[in-house]
Amino acid sequence: MAYLLVYSKRSAKDISKLDNLVKKKLKQAIEHKLLADPFEHSVKLKDFPIEDTRRLRVGNYRILFTISGKRVEILRVGHRRDIYR
């Protein structure tokens, strides 16, 4: 099943601040894991303000996203110590 990938303005800003090596790892994870099967490779977040938010772990970085139908919207991208604040 193919998914449509949509970046929020905040996630695009988060990604632009990262160094090139991290960007490459994130891109690879998004293409191979997130777009292939987001439910298999992610975990649903509990007690998060936005309902049905999921996360994908890429080393020390996390990608927070929601799924609605065939649309995957990336909400935030950041280091694990900062992303949930």
N, CA, C and O atoms as a Tinker XYZ file with bonds, in Angstrom:
   340  protein
     1  N      0.845000   -1.178000    0.000000    73     2
     2  CA     0.000000    0.000000    0.000000    64     1     3
     3  C      0.892000    1.243000    0.000000    63     2     4     5
     4  O      1.766000    1.371000    0.857000    81     3
     5  N      0.691000    2.127000   -0.915000    73     3     6
     6  CA     1.477000    3.352000   -1.012000    64     5     7
     7  C      0.818000    4.464000   -0.189000    63     6     8     9
     8  O     -0.402000    4.630000   -0.203000    81     7
     9  N      1.634000    5.198000    0.507000    73     7    10
    10  CA     1.155000    6.289000    1.345000    64     9    11
    11  C      1.636000    7.624000    0.796000    63    10    12    13
    12  O      2.721000    7.718000    0.222000    81    11
    13  N      0.826000    8.645000    0.976000    73    11    14
    14  CA     1.170000   10.007000    0.590000    64    13    15
    15  C      1.827000   10.675000    1.791000    63    14    16    17
    16  O      1.274000   10.665000    2.891000    81    15
    17  N      2.988000   11.248000    1.585000    73    15    18
    18  CA     3.748000   11.860000    2.662000    64    17    19
    19  C      3.561000   13.372000    2.640000    63    18    20    21
    20  O      3.742000   14.013000    1.605000    81    19
    21  N      3.191000   13.943000    3.805000    73    19    22
    22  CA     2.972000   15.379000    3.942000    64    21    23
    23  C      3.767000   15.877000    5.144000    63    22    24    25
    24  O      3.685000   15.304000    6.231000    81    23
    25  N      4.532000   16.942000    4.947000    73    23    26
    26  CA     5.311000   17.548000    6.031000    64    25    27
    27  C      4.582000   18.795000    6.538000    63    26    28    29
    28  O      4.106000   19.604000    5.742000    81    27
    29  N      4.498000   18.947000    7.853000    73    27    30
    30  CA     3.972000   20.191000    8.415000    64    29    31
    31  C      5.061000   21.252000    8.324000    63    30    32    33
    32  O      6.230000   20.931000    8.110000    81    31
    33  N      4.679000   22.513000    8.488000    73    31    34
    34  CA     5.666000   23.595000    8.449000    64    33    35
    35  C      6.686000   23.419000    9.570000    63    34    36    37
    36  O      7.876000   23.667000    9.377000    81    35
    37  N      6.225000   22.997000   10.722000    73    35    38
    38  CA     7.109000   22.819000   11.878000    64    37    39
    39  C      8.120000   21.711000   11.629000    63    38    40    41
    40  O      9.288000   21.857000   11.990000    81    39
    41  N      7.698000   20.601000   11.018000    73    39    42
    42  CA     8.631000   19.503000   10.766000    64    41    43
    43  C      9.665000   19.887000    9.722000    63    42    44    45
    44  O     10.823000   19.482000    9.826000    81    43
    45  N      9.271000   20.659000    8.718000    73    43    46
    46  CA    10.224000   21.120000    7.709000    64    45    47
    47  C     11.283000   22.019000    8.353000    63    46    48    49
    48  O     12.461000   21.949000    8.004000    81    47
    49  N     10.855000   22.856000    9.289000    73    47    50
    50  CA    11.786000   23.729000   10.005000    64    49    51
    51  C     12.712000   22.899000   10.896000    63    50    52    53
    52  O     13.908000   23.178000   10.976000    81    51
    53  N     12.165000   21.882000   11.565000    73    51    54
    54  CA    12.974000   20.997000   12.409000    64    53    55
    55  C     14.059000   20.299000   11.584000    63    54    56    57
    56  O     15.214000   20.228000   12.004000    81    55
    57  N     13.687000   19.792000   10.425000    73    55    58
    58  CA    14.631000   19.066000    9.570000    64    57    59
    59  C     15.709000   19.993000    9.037000    63    58    60    61
    60  O     16.871000   19.597000    8.936000    81    59
    61  N     15.344000   21.215000    8.695000    73    59    62
    62  CA    16.326000   22.144000    8.138000    64    61    63
    63  C     17.432000   22.495000    9.128000    63    62    64    65
    64  O     18.522000   22.888000    8.714000    81    63
    65  N     17.176000   22.362000   10.412000    73    63    66
    66  CA    18.163000   22.685000   11.441000    64    65    67
    67  C     19.168000   21.556000   11.695000    63    66    68    69
    68  O     20.186000   21.774000   12.353000    81    67
    69  N     18.894000   20.365000   11.183000    73    67    70
    70  CA    19.747000   19.208000   11.450000    64    69    71
    71  C     20.932000   19.155000   10.497000    63    70    72    73
    72  O     20.911000   19.756000    9.423000    81    71
    73  N     21.982000   18.414000   10.915000    73    71    74
    74  CA    23.142000   18.289000   10.039000    64    73    75
    75  C     22.861000   17.256000    8.935000    63    74    76    77
    76  O     21.896000   16.496000    9.017000    81    75
    77  N     23.700000   17.239000    7.923000    73    75    78
    78  CA    23.450000   16.445000    6.724000    64    77    79
    79  C     23.432000   14.939000    6.976000    63    78    80    81
    80  O     22.655000   14.226000    6.340000    81    79
    81  N     24.261000   14.444000    7.878000    73    79    82
    82  CA    24.281000   13.011000    8.168000    64    81    83
    83  C     22.956000   12.556000    8.776000    63    82    84    85
    84  O     22.427000   11.508000    8.407000    81    83
    85  N     22.426000   13.338000    9.698000    73    83    86
    86  CA    21.142000   13.015000   10.331000    64    85    87
    87  C     20.013000   13.104000    9.299000    63    86    88    89
    88  O     19.118000   12.260000    9.286000    81    87
    89  N     20.053000   14.117000    8.441000    73    87    90
    90  CA    19.039000   14.257000    7.389000    64    89    91
    91  C     19.023000   13.035000    6.485000    63    90    92    93
    92  O     17.955000   12.564000    6.094000    81    91
    93  N     20.200000   12.521000    6.151000    73    91    94
    94  CA    20.300000   11.347000    5.282000    64    93    95
    95  C     19.688000   10.120000    5.955000    63    94    96    97
    96  O     18.965000    9.356000    5.315000    81    95
    97  N     19.976000    9.929000    7.249000    73    95    98
    98  CA    19.413000    8.793000    7.991000    64    97    99
    99  C     17.896000    8.901000    8.097000    63    98   100   101
   100  O     17.185000    7.907000    7.952000    81    99
   101  N     17.405000   10.112000    8.350000    73    99   102
   102  CA    15.961000   10.323000    8.456000    64   101   103
   103  C     15.271000   10.056000    7.128000    63   102   104   105
   104  O     14.219000    9.418000    7.088000    81   103
   105  N     15.860000   10.541000    6.041000    73   103   106
   106  CA    15.285000   10.329000    4.716000    64   105   107
   107  C     15.206000    8.847000    4.390000    63   106   108   109
   108  O     14.201000    8.372000    3.860000    81   107
   109  N     16.273000    8.118000    4.708000    73   107   110
   110  CA    16.312000    6.684000    4.451000    64   109   111
   111  C     15.227000    5.955000    5.261000    63   110   112   113
   112  O     14.554000    5.067000    4.737000    81   111
   113  N     15.063000    6.328000    6.526000    73   111   114
   114  CA    14.058000    5.699000    7.379000    64   113   115
   115  C     12.649000    6.009000    6.888000    63   114   116   117
   116  O     11.780000    5.138000    6.895000    81   115
   117  N     12.425000    7.241000    6.465000    73   115   118
   118  CA    11.108000    7.624000    5.969000    64   117   119
   119  C     10.768000    6.844000    4.705000    63   118   120   121
   120  O      9.656000    6.332000    4.569000    81   119
   121  N     11.716000    6.752000    3.787000    73   119   122
   122  CA    11.456000    6.056000    2.522000    64   121   123
   123  C     11.283000    4.556000    2.705000    63   122   124   125
   124  O     10.395000    3.964000    2.093000    81   123
   125  N     12.113000    3.926000    3.538000    73   123   126
   126  CA    12.087000    2.473000    3.649000    64   125   127
   127  C     11.127000    1.932000    4.699000    63   126   128   129
   128  O     10.584000    0.840000    4.533000    81   127
   129  N     10.915000    2.666000    5.757000    73   127   130
   130  CA    10.057000    2.167000    6.832000    64   129   131
   131  C      8.690000    2.841000    6.842000    63   130   132   133
   132  O      7.658000    2.172000    6.810000    81   131
   133  N      8.691000    4.155000    6.885000    73   131   134
   134  CA     7.446000    4.900000    7.074000    64   133   135
   135  C      6.508000    4.759000    5.887000    63   134   136   137
   136  O      5.312000    4.529000    6.068000    81   135
   137  N      7.029000    4.893000    4.687000    73   135   138
   138  CA     6.163000    4.795000    3.510000    64   137   139
   139  C      5.818000    3.356000    3.156000    63   138   140   141
   140  O      4.803000    3.106000    2.507000    81   139
   141  N      6.648000    2.410000    3.574000    73   139   142
   142  CA     6.369000    1.000000    3.288000    64   141   143
   143  C      5.219000    0.494000    4.161000    63   142   144   145
   144  O      4.220000   -0.006000    3.645000    81   143
   145  N      5.359000    0.623000    5.479000    73   143   146
   146  CA     4.318000    0.186000    6.407000    64   145   147
   147  C      4.456000    0.947000    7.719000    63   146   148   149
   148  O      5.163000    0.501000    8.623000    81   147
   149  N      3.794000    2.076000    7.830000    73   147   150
   150  CA     3.956000    2.912000    9.031000    64   149   151
   151  C      3.452000    2.262000   10.315000    63   150   152   153
   152  O      3.943000    2.587000   11.396000    81   151
   153  N      2.491000    1.359000   10.222000    73   151   154
   154  CA     1.958000    0.726000   11.426000    64   153   155
   155  C      2.932000   -0.297000   12.008000    63   154   156   157
   156  O      3.015000   -0.450000   13.226000    81   155
   157  N      3.659000   -0.988000   11.155000    73   155   158
   158  CA     4.592000   -2.016000   11.615000    64   157   159
   159  C      5.833000   -1.419000   12.273000    63   158   160   161
   160  O      6.342000   -1.981000   13.243000    81   159
   161  N      6.321000   -0.305000   11.771000    73   159   162
   162  CA     7.585000    0.261000   12.219000    64   161   163
   163  C      7.436000    1.380000   13.241000    63   162   164   165
   164  O      8.432000    2.005000   13.606000    81   163
   165  N      6.235000    1.649000   13.707000    73   163   166
   166  CA     6.043000    2.764000   14.639000    64   165   167
   167  C      5.291000    2.316000   15.884000    63   166   168   169
   168  O      4.741000    1.217000   15.954000    81   167
   169  N      5.290000    3.220000   16.867000    73   167   170
   170  CA     4.615000    2.973000   18.137000    64   169   171
   171  C      3.634000    4.107000   18.377000    63   170   172   173
   172  O      3.951000    5.273000   18.140000    81   171
   173  N      2.443000    3.764000   18.847000    73   171   174
   174  CA     1.447000    4.779000   19.156000    64   173   175
   175  C      1.802000    5.443000   20.485000    63   174   176   177
   176  O      2.132000    4.763000   21.457000    81   175
   177  N      1.733000    6.775000   20.521000    73   175   178
   178  CA     2.067000    7.517000   21.732000    64   177   179
   179  C      0.875000    7.575000   22.673000    63   178   180   181
   180  O     -0.262000    7.776000   22.246000    81   179
   181  N      1.149000    7.399000   23.945000    73   179   182
   182  CA     0.115000    7.503000   24.971000    64   181   183
   183  C      0.211000    8.876000   25.618000    63   182   184   185
   184  O      1.299000    9.447000   25.693000    81   183
   185  N     -0.891000    9.407000   26.078000    73   183   186
   186  CA    -0.936000   10.693000   26.785000    64   185   187
   187  C     -0.265000   11.817000   26.009000    63   186   188   189
   188  O      0.483000   12.610000   26.581000    81   187
   189  N     -0.530000   11.888000   24.715000    73   187   190
   190  CA     0.006000   12.953000   23.878000    64   189   191
   191  C     -1.160000   13.849000   23.480000    63   190   192   193
   192  O     -2.248000   13.342000   23.206000    81   191
   193  N     -0.966000   15.168000   23.438000    73   191   194
   194  CA    -2.087000   16.088000   23.175000    64   193   195
   195  C     -2.821000   15.824000   21.859000    63   194   196   197
   196  O     -4.037000   16.006000   21.788000    81   195
   197  N     -2.111000   15.401000   20.827000    73   195   198
   198  CA    -2.756000   15.124000   19.541000    64   197   199
   199  C     -3.077000   13.634000   19.486000    63   198   200   201
   200  O     -2.188000   12.793000   19.617000    81   199
   201  N     -4.331000   13.322000   19.294000    73   199   202
   202  CA    -4.782000   11.940000   19.309000    64   201   203
   203  C     -4.253000   11.162000   18.108000    63   202   204   205
   204  O     -4.073000   11.727000   17.030000    81   203
   205  N     -4.007000    9.873000   18.293000    73   203   206
   206  CA    -3.519000    8.954000   17.253000    64   205   207
   207  C     -2.161000    9.347000   16.682000    63   206   208   209
   208  O     -1.882000    9.096000   15.509000    81   207
   209  N     -1.327000    9.955000   17.498000    73   207   210
   210  CA     0.027000   10.302000   17.067000    64   209   211
   211  C      0.925000    9.087000   17.268000    63   210   212   213
   212  O      0.831000    8.387000   18.276000    81   211
   213  N      1.789000    8.853000   16.300000    73   211   214
   214  CA     2.718000    7.734000   16.347000    64   213   215
   215  C      4.137000    8.263000   16.249000    63   214   216   217
   216  O      4.350000    9.411000   15.860000    81   215
   217  N      5.123000    7.418000   16.604000    73   215   218
   218  CA     6.516000    7.828000   16.486000    64   217   219
   219  C      7.328000    6.742000   15.804000    63   218   220   221
   220  O      7.057000    5.548000   15.938000    81   219
   221  N      8.331000    7.198000   15.069000    73   219   222
   222  CA     9.297000    6.318000   14.436000    64   221   223
   223  C     10.654000    6.666000   15.020000    63   222   224   225
   224  O     11.047000    7.832000   15.033000    81   223
   225  N     11.361000    5.675000   15.495000    73   223   226
   226  CA    12.674000    5.879000   16.109000    64   225   227
   227  C     13.753000    5.717000   15.051000    63   226   228   229
   228  O     13.785000    4.717000   14.333000    81   227
   229  N     14.639000    6.710000   14.958000    73   227   230
   230  CA    15.783000    6.668000   14.044000    64   229   231
   231  C     17.005000    7.068000   14.867000    63   230   232   233
   232  O     17.344000    8.249000   14.949000    81   231
   233  N     17.661000    6.088000   15.473000    73   231   234
   234  CA    18.788000    6.374000   16.353000    64   233   235
   235  C     18.329000    7.187000   17.546000    63   234   236   237
   236  O     17.429000    6.764000   18.270000    81   235
   237  N     18.933000    8.349000   17.764000    73   235   238
   238  CA    18.539000    9.228000   18.863000    64   237   239
   239  C     17.466000   10.231000   18.457000    63   238   240   241
   240  O     17.103000   11.101000   19.249000    81   239
   241  N     16.966000   10.124000   17.261000    73   239   242
   242  CA    15.964000   11.060000   16.753000    64   241   243
   243  C     14.607000   10.372000   16.644000    63   242   244   245
   244  O     14.517000    9.156000   16.477000    81   243
   245  N     13.561000   11.176000   16.742000    73   243   246
   246  CA    12.202000   10.663000   16.661000    64   245   247
   247  C     11.433000   11.447000   15.610000    63   246   248   249
   248  O     11.608000   12.657000   15.468000    81   247
   249  N     10.588000   10.749000   14.882000    73   247   250
   250  CA     9.686000   11.358000   13.901000    64   249   251
   251  C      8.282000   11.151000   14.429000    63   250   252   253
   252  O      7.834000   10.011000   14.557000    81   251
   253  N      7.577000   12.229000   14.737000    73   251   254
   254  CA     6.192000   12.151000   15.214000    64   253   255
   255  C      5.271000   12.399000   14.036000    63   254   256   257
   256  O      5.460000   13.359000   13.289000    81   255
   257  N      4.272000   11.538000   13.864000    73   255   258
   258  CA     3.386000   11.654000   12.712000    64   257   259
   259  C      2.006000   11.093000   13.019000    63   258   260   261
   260  O      1.810000   10.381000   14.004000    81   259
   261  N      1.063000   11.426000   12.161000    73   259   262
   262  CA    -0.286000   10.878000   12.224000    64   261   263
   263  C     -0.613000   10.225000   10.892000    63   262   264   265
   264  O     -0.041000   10.566000    9.857000    81   263
   265  N     -1.539000    9.282000   10.937000    73   263   266
   266  CA    -1.973000    8.586000    9.726000    64   265   267
   267  C     -3.475000    8.761000    9.598000    63   266   268   269
   268  O     -4.222000    8.503000   10.542000    81   267
   269  N     -3.913000    9.201000    8.426000    73   267   270
   270  CA    -5.345000    9.269000    8.146000    64   269   271
   271  C     -5.561000    8.750000    6.726000    63   270   272   273
   272  O     -5.224000    9.412000    5.744000    81   271
   273  N     -6.122000    7.570000    6.648000    73   271   274
   274  CA    -6.298000    6.929000    5.344000    64   273   275
   275  C     -4.948000    6.544000    4.770000    63   274   276   277
   276  O     -4.191000    5.802000    5.395000    81   275
   277  N     -4.645000    7.045000    3.586000    73   275   278
   278  CA    -3.356000    6.781000    2.946000    64   277   279
   279  C     -2.412000    7.973000    3.066000    63   278   280   281
   280  O     -1.420000    8.065000    2.342000    81   279
   281  N     -2.722000    8.872000    3.972000    73   279   282
   282  CA    -1.929000   10.085000    4.154000    64   281   283
   283  C     -1.151000   10.010000    5.471000    63   282   284   285
   284  O     -1.734000    9.790000    6.533000    81   283
   285  N      0.156000   10.195000    5.391000    73   283   286
   286  CA     1.023000   10.234000    6.565000    64   285   287
   287  C      1.521000   11.665000    6.703000    63   286   288   289
   288  O      2.229000   12.170000    5.831000    81   287
   289  N      1.147000   12.319000    7.808000    73   287   290
   290  CA     1.576000   13.693000    8.037000    64   289   291
   291  C      2.626000   13.725000    9.135000    63   290   292   293
   292  O      2.361000   13.338000   10.273000    81   291
   293  N      3.811000   14.186000    8.790000    73   291   294
   294  CA     4.899000   14.306000    9.752000    64   293   295
   295  C      4.710000   15.616000   10.508000    63   294   296   297
   296  O      4.691000   16.693000    9.911000    81   295
   297  N      4.570000   15.512000   11.833000    73   295   298
   298  CA     4.295000   16.669000   12.674000    64   297   299
   299  C      5.565000   17.312000   13.213000    63   298   300   301
   300  O      5.712000   18.533000   13.150000    81   299
   301  N      6.478000   16.517000   13.738000    73   299   302
   302  CA     7.714000   17.022000   14.349000    64   301   303
   303  C      8.839000   16.029000   14.103000    63   302   304   305
   304  O      8.604000   14.834000   13.924000    81   303
   305  N     10.062000   16.540000   14.097000    73   303   306
   306  CA    11.269000   15.726000   14.008000    64   305   307
   307  C     12.268000   16.336000   14.967000    63   306   308   309
   308  O     12.504000   17.544000   14.939000    81   307
   309  N     12.861000   15.499000   15.826000    73   307   310
   310  CA    13.828000   16.052000   16.760000    64   309   311
   311  C     14.536000   15.006000   17.581000    63   310   312   313
   312  O     14.223000   13.818000   17.508000    81   311
   313  N     15.500000   15.465000   18.369000    73   311   314
   314  CA    16.264000   14.596000   19.253000    64   313   315
   315  C     15.346000   14.071000   20.349000    63   314   316   317
   316  O     14.391000   14.743000   20.738000    81   315
   317  N     15.626000   12.898000   20.836000    73   315   318
   318  CA    14.743000   12.252000   21.814000    64   317   319
   319  C     14.609000   13.031000   23.110000    63   318   320   321
   320  O     13.580000   12.925000   23.778000    81   319
   321  N     15.620000   13.814000   23.491000    73   319   322
   322  CA    15.535000   14.567000   24.756000    64   321   323
   323  C     14.638000   15.795000   24.637000    63   322   324   325
   324  O     14.165000   16.308000   25.651000    81   323
   325  N     14.394000   16.280000   23.410000    73   323   326
   326  CA    13.642000   17.514000   23.219000    64   325   327
   327  C     12.272000   17.328000   22.586000    63   326   328   329
   328  O     11.420000   18.206000   22.729000    81   327
   329  N     12.031000   16.256000   21.914000    73   327   330
   330  CA    10.868000   16.122000   21.031000    64   329   331
   331  C      9.527000   16.092000   21.775000    63   330   332   333
   332  O      8.528000   16.565000   21.234000    81   331
   333  N      9.478000   15.565000   22.967000    73   331   334
   334  CA     8.197000   15.397000   23.650000    64   333   335
   335  C      7.806000   16.601000   24.515000    63   334   336   337
   336  O      6.766000   16.566000   25.171000    81   335
   337  N      8.603000   17.643000   24.527000    73   335   338
   338  CA     8.309000   18.839000   25.333000    64   337   339
   339  C      7.388000   19.766000   24.609000    63   338   340
   340  O      7.035000   20.821000   25.137000    81   339
